[in-house]
Structures are given as C-alpha cells and as structure tokens.
Amino acid sequence: MDFDQLHTFLEIVRLKSFSKAAQTCYRTQPAISAQIRQLEQDLKTELFERFGSRISLTTAGKIFAGYAEQILDLRRRAQDALNELEITPRGELVIAANEATCIYMLPGVFAEYRAQFPAVQLQVNRSFGSRVVEAVMENVADFGMTQLPVAEKRVQVVDIYKDEVRLIVPPSHPLANRPRVACEDLVGISLLLPKSGTTRSRLDIWLEPVEGRLQVSMELDSTEMMKRFVLAELGAAFLATSGCSEELASGKLRALPLAPDPMARRMGLIYRKDKALSKAALGFIQVVLNHYGDSRRPDMVAAAVEKLA
C-alpha cells in the first residue's frame, strides 16, 4: 500500500467512477483497476461492490475511506511542517563547552542566534575540555566549542577565534609591571594552575625548565575561580585574555605575555563529519562566524558556510 494507491482510491470514492478517476489521475482505466486490485490484496478485503457500470463501497471500503483520508491529510501536514521548517527553523540545538566558554563566549552568540532563530531552543552541555569532543562524538551535543587542535579525525572543525594565554596578576604583584615573563621569572611565585586540559599541557612544557623550583599553591578546574583568587591576591594564574577583559580594562588585573613566544590559543566549533546539518545548525555556524569573525569579510563567511553545507 502506498500514497498513490490511497489517492486513486479516494478519487474513485469521490467521483463514484473508475473511468472518471482515471482521467483526474492521468492514468488509463486498466491501470486504475490494477491499483485497486493490489490495494484490496494488501488489505485482504474488497473495497468496492460492482453492479455493471455502477460501483459502491463495501462496509470495509467505507471504514477504510475514513482512514485513507486521515493518512493523506497527515502526509500533507507533515510535508507542510517540513516546508515551514525551511522558512522558520524549529527544534533544539545542544552545544557542549567548558565553563569559561559558557560564561565568556556563548552569551553573545546565543543572543544573536535567538534574534534570528527564535523558534530554536538552545541548550548548553557544560563539560570539561576533554569531554567536549566526546559529547559531540556520542551525539550528546550537536556542536562543541573547544580549544584547538583536536585529535579526533571524525569531527569537522571550524576555526572561529584566537586569543592569548597570559600570566594574570593583580596590580600590586611584583611582576605586574613586567612587559613579559619567562618561566625563570616565576621561581618563588605562588601559582594557580589549571588541573588539566590543553592549556595545562602547554604550560607544563613551557614550565619544564624550572619545574622542580615552582611554587604551585593550587590546581583548580574553574577559570572563574582562578580569576577570583588572583583578584584576592592568592597567586598568579595563566588565563586567556578573553576571560578577564573587563578586569583588564578596568585595571583590576594585569596580563603579561609569556616569553620568548606568546602562547596563542585557538578556539574552534566542532561537529561530526557524518552529521546532516539542518538549516538551524547551519544558521548557528553562520552566527558564530559572524560574531567572532571580525577579520573575515562577509563574502568569506558566506563562502565558509556554503562549503560546510
């Protein structure tokens, strides 16, 4: 049984004629008759009683006609809903990100996205950095925002943002007026380090020459907590400048570049390569690129999204 058979059946019911239904369905009468025979075989019952050139519905045919109308109506409603989805995307998007990204990067993106796609519900899966990729691969999240590079080859990466990890200190700190700091400058300085993650791995390499002489007072898993502890003068921390821009602008904190080379940090949007992207999902990528792609020309942003689609 298929939709075309149902349409033919209802046309015969409406017109009370196989020949007239053949004309409206643009088929021959034998083809129409064959469709109804196949439908009756599938249903294991007769739908029409035939009296010469006259036909009428059997009791089974009358019952089935009501259901056939409901089936075709439901099909039309489903198609209308899908067509409407192209005009006004609906549904839900889940984004996995760590605490700092949730606090400092996502609010502006979400506000801009909500203005363009008000019917799409946005959800945040707050995860540690290493868990973001897993959340995407396990389909717990549609997108992840994480520090690059990502080793997982089954995810598509959209490079969206770049900032710098610096030593963050209060203005009263002995190193506050240095133009930059080398690892040797931190010997004897109370340090607050992240417990784990990409930044911690890079810091371990940078600090390796003085590893045995460092004074690590705390290892924390919260960027916001590290910033608050620095403000309370409990130590110096390594933070991305985007996470403390307000405090740096107001003079409450100082940010010292690392020597000999700055520690740049790249943030990316990731999703599964085998995941079909809805219009709502493509719109999210567009908004992220627009929001953080100040250096990209509008035509470059459009080209990037077109390529991803």
C-alpha positions in Angstrom: 0.0 0.0 0.0 1.3 3.4 -1.0 0.2 7.0 -1.0 -0.6 6.9 -4.8 -3.0 4.0 -4.3 -4.7 5.8 -1.5 -5.1 8.9 -3.7 -6.5 6.8 -6.5 -8.9 5.0 -4.1 -10.3 8.3 -2.8 -10.7 9.8 -6.2 -12.9 6.8 -7.2 -14.9 7.3 -4.0 -15.3 11.0 -4.7 -16.3 10.6 -8.4 -18.1 7.2 -8.0 -16.4 6.1 -11.2 -13.3 4.3 -12.2 -13.2 5.9 -15.6 -13.6 9.5 -14.3 -10.9 8.8 -11.6 -8.6 7.6 -14.4 -8.9 11.0 -16.1 -8.2 13.0 -12.9 -5.3 10.7 -12.0 -3.9 10.9 -15.6 -3.9 7.1 -16.0 -5.7 4.5 -18.0 -8.7 2.7 -16.5 -6.9 -0.6 -16.6 -4.1 0.9 -14.6 -6.6 2.3 -12.1 -8.2 -1.0 -11.7 -4.9 -2.7 -11.2 -4.0 -0.3 -8.4 -7.3 -1.1 -6.6 -6.8 -4.8 -7.0 -3.4 -4.6 -5.5 -4.7 -2.4 -2.6 -7.5 -5.0 -2.0 -4.9 -7.8 -2.0 -2.8 -5.9 0.5 -5.8 -5.2 2.8 -7.2 -8.7 2.2 -10.7 -7.4 1.6 -12.9 -6.0 -1.1 -13.4 -2.2 -1.1 -16.0 -1.9 -3.9 -19.1 -3.7 -4.9 -19.6 -3.6 -8.7 -23.0 -3.7 -10.3 -22.4 -3.4 -14.0 -21.1 0.1 -14.6 -22.2 1.2 -11.1 -20.0 0.9 -8.0 -20.5 1.4 -4.3 -18.3 1.0 -1.3 -18.4 -2.2 0.8 -18.6 -1.8 4.6 -14.8 -2.4 4.7 -14.4 0.3 2.0 -16.4 2.8 4.0 -14.3 2.2 7.0 -11.1 2.3 5.0 -12.0 5.6 3.2 -12.0 7.4 6.5 -8.6 6.1 7.4 -7.2 6.8 3.9 -8.3 10.5 4.2 -6.6 10.7 7.6 -3.4 9.2 6.2 -3.2 11.5 3.3 -4.1 14.5 5.5 -1.4 13.6 7.9 1.1 13.3 5.0 0.1 16.8 3.8 0.5 18.2 7.3 3.9 16.5 7.7 5.0 18.0 4.4 3.7 21.4 5.4 5.6 21.2 8.7 8.8 20.3 6.8 8.3 23.1 4.3 7.7 25.5 7.2 10.9 24.3 8.8 12.9 25.7 5.9 11.3 29.0 6.4 11.2 29.1 10.2 13.6 26.6 11.7 12.5 24.9 14.9 13.8 22.3 17.2 16.7 22.2 19.6 20.5 22.6 19.4 22.8 21.3 22.1 26.2 22.9 22.5 29.0 21.4 24.6 31.5 23.8 26.1 33.7 24.3 29.2 32.9 26.8 31.9 34.9 29.7 30.6 33.4 29.3 27.1 29.9 29.2 28.6 30.5 32.3 30.5 32.5 34.5 28.1 31.8 33.3 24.6 28.3 31.8 24.4 26.0 34.5 25.8 26.7 36.9 22.9 26.4 34.1 20.3 23.1 32.9 21.9 21.6 36.3 21.9 22.4 36.9 18.3 21.2 33.4 17.3 17.9 33.8 19.2 17.2 37.0 17.4 17.5 35.3 14.1 16.0 31.9 15.0 13.5 32.5 17.9 11.8 29.1 17.5 15.0 27.1 18.0 15.8 26.1 21.6 19.4 26.3 22.6 20.8 24.0 25.4 24.2 24.0 27.0 26.1 20.8 27.9 28.7 22.2 30.4 31.7 19.9 30.0 35.4 19.8 30.8 37.5 20.4 27.7 38.4 16.8 27.1 34.7 15.8 27.4 33.5 18.3 24.7 34.8 16.1 21.9 33.3 13.0 23.5 29.9 14.7 23.8 29.9 15.5 20.1 31.0 12.0 19.1 28.4 10.4 21.3 25.7 12.7 19.8 25.0 14.1 23.3 25.7 17.5 21.7 25.2 18.9 18.2 28.2 21.2 18.4 31.2 21.6 20.7 33.3 24.7 21.3 36.8 23.7 22.3 40.4 24.6 22.2 42.3 23.5 19.0 43.8 21.4 17.8 41.5 18.4 18.1 43.0 15.0 17.6 39.7 13.3 16.7 39.6 12.9 12.9 35.8 12.2 12.7 34.9 15.8 13.6 34.6 18.8 11.3 36.5 21.8 12.7 35.6 25.4 12.1 38.4 27.7 13.3 36.5 30.7 14.8 38.5 32.6 17.4 42.0 33.3 18.6 43.3 34.9 21.7 46.3 34.6 24.0 47.1 32.9 27.3 48.9 35.2 29.6 50.1 35.4 33.2 47.3 37.2 35.1 48.3 39.1 38.3 46.9 41.9 40.4 48.4 45.4 40.0 50.3 45.0 43.3 52.1 41.9 42.3 55.9 42.1 42.0 55.7 41.1 38.3 52.8 43.4 37.4 55.0 46.0 35.5 57.0 43.5 33.5 56.5 43.8 29.7 56.6 39.9 29.6 57.6 37.0 31.7 59.8 34.0 31.1 59.5 30.7 33.0 62.6 31.6 35.2 60.8 34.7 36.4 58.2 32.5 38.2 60.5 30.8 40.5 59.3 31.6 44.1 56.0 33.0 42.8 52.8 31.5 44.1 51.0 30.0 41.1 47.4 28.9 40.4 47.4 26.2 37.6 44.5 24.5 35.8 44.1 20.9 36.8 44.0 19.5 33.3 43.3 20.3 29.7 45.1 21.7 26.6 46.3 24.8 28.3 47.7 22.8 31.2 49.6 20.5 28.9 51.1 23.5 27.1 52.1 25.2 30.3 53.8 22.1 31.6 56.0 22.1 28.5 56.7 25.9 28.9 57.5 25.5 32.7 59.6 22.3 32.3 63.0 24.1 32.7 62.0 25.3 36.2 59.6 22.5 37.1 61.4 21.5 40.3 61.6 25.1 41.6 58.0 26.2 41.1 55.6 27.0 43.9 52.2 25.7 42.9 49.8 26.8 45.6 46.6 25.4 44.0 45.4 23.4 41.0 41.8 24.4 40.0 39.3 23.2 37.5 37.5 26.5 37.2 38.7 29.5 35.2 36.3 31.8 37.0 37.7 30.6 40.4 41.3 31.2 39.3 40.4 34.7 38.3 38.7 35.4 41.6 41.6 34.0 43.5 44.0 36.3 41.6 41.8 39.2 42.4 42.1 38.2 46.1 45.9 38.2 45.7 46.2 34.5 46.4 48.6 33.9 43.4 49.2 34.4 39.7 47.3 32.4 37.1 47.5 31.6 33.4 44.3 32.7 31.7 43.1 33.5 28.2 42.7 37.3 27.9 39.1 36.9 26.7 38.1 35.6 30.1 39.2 38.7 32.0 38.8 41.5 29.5 36.6 43.6 31.9 39.1 43.3 34.7 42.0 44.2 32.4 40.2 47.2 31.0 39.3 48.5 34.5 42.9 48.0 35.8 41.9 45.4 38.4 44.2 42.9 36.7 47.4 42.9 34.6 48.1 40.4 31.8 51.7 39.6 31.0 52.7 37.9 27.7 54.8 34.8 28.0 58.4 34.8 26.7 60.1 34.0 24.4 57.0 33.5 22.3 53.3 34.4 23.1 51.1 31.4 23.9 48.3 31.8 21.3 45.0 29.9 21.9 42.7 28.9 19.0 39.1 28.1 19.7 37.0 26.0 17.3 33.5 24.9 16.7 33.3 21.1 16.1 30.6 18.7 14.9 30.5 15.2 13.5 31.5 14.9 9.8 28.7 12.4 9.2 26.1 14.6 10.8 23.5 16.1 8.5 23.2 19.8 9.1 19.8 21.3 9.4 19.0 24.9 8.5 19.1 25.7 12.2 22.5 24.1 12.6 23.9 25.9 9.5 22.5 29.1 11.0 24.4 28.5 14.2 27.7 28.2 12.4 26.9 31.4 10.5 26.2 33.3 13.7 29.4 32.0 15.4 31.4 33.1 12.4 29.7 36.5 12.2 30.1 37.0 16.0 33.8 36.1 16.2 34.9 36.7 12.7 35.6 40.4 12.8 38.6 40.0 10.5 36.6 38.0 7.9 34.9 39.7 5.1 31.1 39.0 4.8 31.6 37.1 1.5 34.3 34.9 3.2 31.8 34.0 5.9 29.1 33.1 3.4 31.6 31.0 1.4 32.7 29.1 4.6 29.1 28.2 5.5 28.3 27.2 1.9 31.3 24.9 1.9 30.2 23.3 5.2 26.7 22.8 3.8 
